[in-house]
Amino acid sequence: MKVVLGGPLKAVFRPWVEGLENVPAEGPAILASNHLSFSDSFFLPAVLDRKVTFIAKAEYFTTPGVKGRLTAAFFKGVGQLPVDRSGARGAGEAAVRSGIEVIERGELFGIYPEGTRSPDGRLYRGKPGGLARVALATGAPVIPVAMIDTEKIQPPGKIVPKLMRPGIRIGRPLDFRRYQGMEHDRFVLRAVTDEVMYEIMKLSGQEYVDIYATVAKRQIAEAAKAEKEAEKAAKAAKTARAQAGKQAGPDQPEQDDRDGR
């Protein structure tokens, strides 16, 4: 996949990279990145010599038909691990187990602490589950990563990608071994996650929003729905006024004044 996909990606889009020396040549590490685009999981591995394993929703691996099989083969080829998201707690546990297994093999584990893509290019609050728990359970260093401008290459609704140079900025490894064994302390998990998100914010230059991206997506969807309903109501009111005007009929002509009456 690095030859078939990574080579053309680098040749066509020419992504620039800073801090490549911060990724160890061998041994386990966690790459914690912001998430702007579907293509993040391709550009980051493309610029690294080592394999990066991400987690992905199980639907990518279980869709029936020829297209489903091709999709599953593709995601397996680029190092994605399926996680069943049918239950929030179950999904979190599966992500942690998958991450620990990757780290125990001495490999690179990639994770997006926001849990989903940013809906508007801003950086959102990190979820204190997978990232912090894997880091504390394994003692592996956490390397903050900032993907830059990847959301501009293929915005939502656009099929043909825009040819431009995205950026990848890799920070220095963070050591959380001082908290090792405290992976079930929610205050420690929150502190670790916030520290990582702060480093990502400094690398990316994004505006930080202290709510979860899933909440922001819901708020944006609700606002769009409300706006659509308001437009529909305004259109209905306009139609009702037009119909009322028709029912009233044309204005009655004034009667001529006649002498003697």
N, C-alpha and C positions, 0 to 999 in steps of 0.2 A: 504493500500500500504506500510506503514511503516513496517508492520509485514511480508507481502508476499514478498516485494522487499528489504526493508531496512535491515531486519534481515539477510537474506542470503548474501547480499553485505558486511555487516560488518564481518560476519563469514568467508567468503571466502577470501576477499581482505584485511581485517583488517586495514582500513585506520587510520592513526594517525592524531590527532587533537590538535592544540594549540590555546588557546584564547577562548575556549568555553564559558568562563564566561562573555565575552563581548557581547553575545547575550542576550537581556533582557528576563526574564521569561514570561513577559506579556507586552502588549502594542505594538504599531506599530513601525516598523523599516525597513530600506531599506538595503538589503544585496547586495553590489556591488562587483562583482567578475570578475577576469580574466576568459578567456574562452579557454580552451585547447582541450576539448573533448566533444563529445555528452553525455558522462557519468557524466559530471559535475553537471547536473541538478538532478542526482540521488544520487551521493555520498554526496553532501552537505545536502540535506534534511534527508538523512539516519542517519547522525550523530547528528541531532538536535531533541529535543523533540517536538518542535513546527512545525506546517505546514508552508511550504514556497511556495508561489505562484509565478511562473515564467510566462512570456509570450512566446508564441510559434507561428510559422507561421501557418496560417489558413489551409494550405494544409494537416496538420496532422489530422485535424478534418473533412475534407470534401472528403477524398478519397473514392470512391465507392467500393462496394463489401464487402465480409466478412472480409478480411484483413483490409480494411479501417475502418470498424466499430470497430474492435478489437483495432486498433491503436488509434482511437478517444477515446475509453473507457479507454485505458491505460493512455493517456496523461491527460484526465480529472481526473483520479484516482490519478495521482502524482501531481495534483495541477497546471496544465498548462492552461493558458488562450489563446484562439485563437486570432491572430491579422492578419488582411488582409494586405498583403504587396504589393498589386497591385500598389499602388502609394507611393512614398517615404514619402511625406508629410502626406498622410492619415495614413500610418503605424505609423509614429511618434505620431500623435494625438491620435490614438487608444491605443498606448502603454502608453501614459501619462494618458489618462482617466482610463485605466485598473489599472495602478499603484495607482492612487488617490483613486479609489474605494476600493482597497485592504487595503491601509493605513487607510482609514476612518472606515473600519471594525475592526481596531485595530490589524491587522495581519502583517506577515512578507512578504515583497515584494522582490523577487529576480530579479536582472537585470545584464546583461553583457554590460558594457559601450562601449566595443569595437564594439558591434553590430553583431559580427560573430566570429566564431572560428579562433584562430591564425593559419595561414598556416604553420608556421615553429617554433612554440614554443616561439617566442619572444612576448613582450607586445607592443601593438599598441595604437595609439592615441584614446582617448575616444570620443565618439560622444556627443556633448553638448545638447542633446535633452531630452530623457526620464528621465535619472537619475536626472539631475540637476533640471528639471522642476517639477518633482514629489516632490523632496526634498524641493524646495522653496515654492511650492504651499501648502504643508502640514506641514512643519516644522519638519518632522520626521527625526530622526538621521540616518546618513549613516554609515554603518559598512563595511569597506573594507575587502575583503576576497581573499585569494590566494589559488587557486587549484594548487597542485604540482604533477607532473609526471603522471597526468591522461591521457595525450596524448600517453604515452608509453604503456598503458594497451591494447589499441586497435588502432594501427596506421591505417591510411587510407589504404583500400584494404585488411586488415586482418579481417577474420571472427571470428576466435577463439581468445578470449582475453588472454593476458599474465597475469599469476598470480604474482602480485607484490603489494606492499603496496603504495598506493597514499597518499598524505598528504593534509591537509587542515589547513591553518593558518588564524586565524580570528583576525583582529585588533581592536583597540579601536574605539568607535563610534565618528563620526565627526559631529559637530553641525554647521549647516548653517543658523540658525534662524536669524542671523544678516542680511541676504540677503532676508528674507521672503517678498513676494510681488513684487520681482524683477525678476520673472521667465520669463519675456519677454525681458530682457536686455541681448543681446547676449554676451557682454563682461563678465557679471557676470556668465552666464551659462558656458562660457569657463573656467573661473577661478575656479569655483566649480568643474567642471569635471577634470581639470588638477590636482587639489589638491587631489582628490580621486585616480586618476591614479598614482600619486606619492606615495601615501600610499600603493597601491597594489604592485607597483614596489619594495618597500622596503620589503614588506612581502614575495613576491615570489622570489626575486633575479633575475628576468628576465631582459634581455637586452631590453631597451626601444627604440622603433622606432617611430619617430614623423610624421608618416603618418597613414592614416586609414587602417585597415586590409583589407577592400574591395579593396583598391587600390593595396595593396601588393599582394593580390590574383590575381588580373588582371595582374600585372607585371610578376608574376611567371608563369601564364598561357601563356602569350605572349612569355616569354623567352623559355618555353617548346615547344611552337608551332614553334618558329624560329629555335630551335635546331633540331626539327623533320624535318622541311623543308630543313635545311642544310644537314642533313643526307640523305634525299631523293634525293637532288640535286647531292650530291657526288656519291651516288649509280648510279644515271642516267648517270653521266659523265663517271663513270667506265665502265658501260655497253656500252656506245657509243664508247669508246676507243677500247673495245674488238671487237665490230662489225666492226669498221673501220679496225682493224687488219686483220680480216677474209676476208673482201672485197679486201684488197691489195694482198692477196694470198701469197703463200710461196716464200721465197727468190729464185731468179733464180740462178741455178748452174753456176759456172764460166766455160767458154769454155776452152777446153784444148789447149795449145799452140802447133802448129804443124810446123814442119820444112818446109821451102819453102813458108810459107805464112806470 
